[in-house]
Amino acid sequence: MAALFTGRVLMANREEDEVDTERELSRALENKVLLLYFGSGQCPRCRRFAPLLKDFFVRLTDEFHVERASQLVLVYVSRDETQEQQRAFLRTMPRRWLALPFGDDFKRELELQFSISEVPAVVVLKPNGEVIIENAVEEIQRMGPACFRNWQEAAELVDRNFLLAEDFEDWTMRSITDPIRRLKYKVDKKTEAKRREEEGEEPS
């Protein structure tokens, strides 16, 4: 997904730290579902939708709500009229949101690429840049955070937080508890083998 923003600068938080190196972009965007939020702090429809999107994002990424942050990143593509309007809007949103700098010409390219004619619009992308949903506004309003599971499955994300090193080549995880069960099984097998060795039993 970093390829979409190669050669571009993203603002990393409300303090407007720049995320512009290839390594930083890869770390921020790799192996995650990407939401491109096209909106404006002044648009009436956006002002109604933004609190829902904020809650949606926080419930999936904030440690107060979830044990582990979901593999989700959001980039705000502003239609605000001034830089101060964009800053004021972002100050009310989660600190983990990224944003295209105000006045960046790449905004127009993104609008054309994803056929954005009106706001609010939320384009949902796989890590490789393929579109999962052209505009998820209605789905977020209707389903809330529950819709992320569908996007995650569609994106075929590798859950590296749980995946065991030796399982990368033959990854057949079926549920979030699967690696925990397999890890326990491996520990149990090693414990049993050690016990047999100490007691002089033949390995089974």
Backbone hydrogen bonds, N-H to C=O, Kabsch-Sander energy under -0.5 kcal/mol:
donor,donor_aa,acceptor,acceptor_aa,energy
4,L,1,M,-1.6
5,F,1,M,-0.6
5,F,2,A,-1.1
6,T,3,A,-1.2
8,R,5,F,-2.5
10,L,19,V,-1.5
11,M,99,A,-3.6
12,A,10,L,-0.5
12,A,17,D,-4.2
16,E,13,N,-2.4
19,V,10,L,-3.3
20,D,18,E,-0.7
25,L,21,T,-2.6
26,S,22,E,-2.4
27,R,23,R,-2.3
28,A,24,E,-2.1
29,L,25,L,-2.3
30,E,26,S,-2.8
32,K,29,L,-1.0
33,V,71,Q,-2.6
34,L,125,L,-2.1
35,L,33,V,-0.5
35,L,73,V,-2.8
36,L,34,L,-0.5
36,L,123,V,-2.6
37,Y,35,L,-0.7
37,Y,75,V,-2.5
38,F,36,L,-0.8
38,F,121,A,-2.9
39,G,37,Y,-0.7
39,G,77,V,-1.5
47,R,43,C,-2.5
48,R,44,P,-1.4
49,F,45,R,-1.9
50,A,46,C,-3.4
52,L,49,F,-0.8
53,L,49,F,-2.1
54,K,50,A,-2.8
55,D,51,P,-2.3
56,F,52,L,-2.6
57,F,53,L,-2.6
58,V,54,K,-2.7
59,R,55,D,-2.6
60,L,56,F,-0.8
60,L,57,F,-0.7
61,T,57,F,-1.4
62,D,58,V,-2.9
65,H,62,D,-1.6
66,V,62,D,-2.3
70,S,60,L,-2.9
72,L,70,S,-2.3
73,V,33,V,-2.4
75,V,35,L,-2.9
76,Y,98,L,-2.7
77,V,37,Y,-3.2
77,V,75,V,-0.5
78,S,76,Y,-0.7
79,R,39,G,-2.5
86,Q,82,T,-1.8
87,R,83,Q,-2.6
88,A,84,E,-2.7
89,F,85,Q,-2.2
90,L,86,Q,-2.6
91,R,87,R,-1.9
92,T,88,A,-0.5
92,T,89,F,-1.5
93,M,90,L,-1.4
97,W,94,P,-1.4
98,L,74,L,-2.8
99,A,11,M,-1.6
100,L,76,Y,-2.5
104,D,101,P,-1.9
107,K,104,D,-1.8
108,R,105,D,-0.9
109,E,105,D,-1.1
110,L,106,F,-2.4
111,E,107,K,-2.3
112,L,108,R,-2.2
113,Q,109,E,-2.9
114,F,110,L,-2.3
115,S,112,L,-1.0
116,I,111,E,-2.7
117,S,115,S,-0.7
121,A,38,F,-1.9
123,V,36,L,-2.2
124,V,133,I,-2.5
125,L,34,L,-2.8
125,L,123,V,-0.5
126,K,130,E,-3.1
129,G,126,K,-2.1
132,I,124,V,-3.3
133,I,124,V,-1.4
136,A,122,V,-2.9
140,I,136,A,-2.7
141,Q,137,V,-2.3
142,R,138,E,-2.2
143,M,139,E,-3.1
144,G,139,E,-0.6
144,G,140,I,-1.5
146,A,143,M,-1.1
147,C,144,G,-1.9
148,F,145,P,-1.7
149,R,146,A,-0.8
150,N,146,A,-0.5
151,W,147,C,-1.5
152,Q,148,F,-3.0
153,E,149,R,-2.2
154,A,150,N,-2.3
155,A,151,W,-2.4
156,E,152,Q,-0.8
156,E,153,E,-0.7
157,L,152,Q,-1.4
159,D,157,L,-0.7
160,R,158,V,-1.7
162,F,159,D,-1.3
163,L,159,D,-1.8
167,D,164,L,-1.9
168,F,165,A,-1.3
171,W,168,F,-0.5
172,T,170,D,-0.7
178,D,175,S,-1.0
181,R,177,T,-2.4
182,R,178,D,-2.6
183,L,179,P,-2.6
184,K,180,I,-2.4
185,Y,181,R,-2.2
186,K,182,R,-2.3
187,V,183,L,-2.4
188,D,184,K,-2.9
189,K,185,Y,-2.4
190,K,186,K,-2.2
191,T,187,V,-2.7
192,E,188,D,-2.5
193,A,189,K,-2.4
194,K,190,K,-2.4
195,R,191,T,-2.3
196,R,192,E,-2.5
197,E,193,A,-2.2
198,E,194,K,-2.4
199,E,195,R,-2.0
200,G,196,R,-0.5
200,G,197,E,-0.8
201,E,196,R,-2.6
